């Protein structure tokens, strides 16, 4: 039995790979602790791991309403480069030692703690690693680099010049997507593209799966499970699909109350429905293009209408378009949802491209491959 300490934050859909890996390691007989925000444990419970709440890290809950203009600066301060997350990691390792530390790629403080503690550390990527090498995300976070430098100095970690250098200090980097869903960039040898981990425990209580309507294609509308001011986007999608001969299922997640939406006659609105049960019968998905939702749709060969709102979503939408598996839209353009859904339902090309990429995803082993790499790391 290996003792694993996992550190994550309340990243909403980004938590799925962490929870899936925690459950798999626990099922293999390992001792797993999950250190993170109290909201993780409140909503997700425990599926074999031991939940440990942060005590000094800055508070955060993915359902909090944030100003989109201030979002990235807030994340940099309270999550990405938060000294408290590193301090809590060090305190937990002191309280109860571990053999391997597994840190979310966006918790740079936990990674720095691993360096200071001298423990074998793996970082878990739920976003494409190329985003930390160059591009818009690096540009957005460059003003916050003094926070990274100060956090590492406060914890006693050596200086680094870039975001990627801090990731590269880890002994293992597990990337939960296919390499084909990222742009090719040089990466150190410890990076492993294990593929999506899509079968993790649910992020909240799951409701019943709506029964299919015979003769009507199913269109799933699913935006972020964290707050991105998406209520208006969901309502626009509902309104635009109201007159199409389709069955619409809208999932809101905890950040939007289903009662705040006005469903059309062809629409069911629910907080949580198991996407794994809906997607095999879905004909199209309208989504913000969070990576987990996107890969889940592609894994089932479902063509997509991509309406990115921020974060890594524009990158993911561009990758879907490059694959030919969907079309990007601007939700502010009237009729864009209707036109795009009619396109992906009527043109066999996007469905064929999505089905082809489903085969690529099926060639990866996800949580099993990640667990094997971690067991090898533990053996040294």
Secondary structure, DSSP 8 states (H G I E B T S, - for coil): --EEEEE----GGGHHHHHHHHHHHHHTT-EEEEEE-HHHHHHH--SSSEEEE-SSS----TTS---GGGHHHHHIIIIIT-HHHHHHHHHHHHHS--SEEEEETT-HHHHHHHHHHT-EEEEEESS-GGGGTSSHHHHHHHTTHHHHHHHHHHHT----SSHHHHHHTSSEEEE-S-GGGS------TTEEE---------SS--B------TTSEEEEEE--SS-SS-HHHHHHHHHHHTTSSEEEEEE--TTS-GGGS---TTEEEES-B-HHHHGGGEEEEEE---HHHHHHHHHTT--EEE---STTHHHHHHHHHHHTSEEE--TTSTTHHHHHHHHHHH-HHHHHHHHHHHHHHHT--HHHHHHHHHHHHHH-
